[in-house]
């Protein structure tokens, strides 16, 4: 389960980076903002999983 959540976090981060770059390339501020938000969501998920690992050991 934890591995699945960690990979989900990485996927969100990568998708966010792609969206942000695409938005920047075409001048679409909304797409750029969506990308940043998706990255933040992935970062939060990753932080939560890391915290779980710390308390598990």
C-alpha positions as CSV (number, residue, x, y, z in Angstrom):
1,X,0.0,0.0,0.0
2,X,2.7,2.5,0.9
3,X,4.6,1.8,-2.3
4,X,1.4,2.4,-4.3
5,X,0.9,5.8,-2.6
6,X,4.5,6.8,-3.1
7,X,4.3,6.0,-6.8
8,X,1.0,7.9,-7.0
9,X,2.8,10.9,-5.4
10,X,5.6,10.7,-8.0
11,X,3.1,10.4,-10.8
12,X,1.2,13.5,-9.6
13,X,4.5,15.5,-9.4
14,X,5.5,14.5,-12.9
15,X,2.1,15.2,-14.4
16,X,2.1,18.6,-12.6
17,X,5.5,19.5,-14.0
18,X,4.4,18.5,-17.5
19,X,1.2,20.6,-17.2
20,X,3.1,23.6,-15.9
21,X,5.7,23.4,-18.7
22,X,3.0,23.1,-21.3
23,X,1.0,26.0,-19.9
24,X,4.2,28.1,-19.8
25,X,5.0,27.1,-23.4
26,X,1.6,28.1,-24.8
27,X,1.0,31.0,-22.4
28,X,-1.9,29.4,-20.6
29,X,-1.8,30.6,-17.0
30,X,-4.7,28.4,-16.0
31,X,-2.9,25.2,-17.1
32,X,0.3,26.4,-15.5
33,X,-1.5,27.0,-12.2
34,X,-3.1,23.5,-12.4
35,X,0.3,22.0,-12.9
36,X,1.7,23.8,-9.8
37,X,-1.3,22.6,-7.8
38,X,-0.9,19.0,-8.9
39,X,2.8,19.2,-8.0
40,X,1.9,20.5,-4.5
41,X,-0.6,17.7,-4.1
42,X,2.0,15.2,-5.0
43,X,4.5,16.8,-2.6
44,X,2.0,16.6,0.2
45,X,1.3,13.0,-0.5
46,X,5.0,12.2,-0.6
47,X,5.6,14.0,2.7
48,X,2.8,12.1,4.4
49,X,4.2,8.8,3.2
50,X,7.7,9.8,4.4
51,X,6.3,10.7,7.8
52,X,4.5,7.3,8.0
53,X,7.9,5.6,7.3
54,X,9.6,7.5,10.0
55,X,7.0,6.5,12.6
56,X,6.9,2.9,11.4
57,X,10.6,2.4,12.3
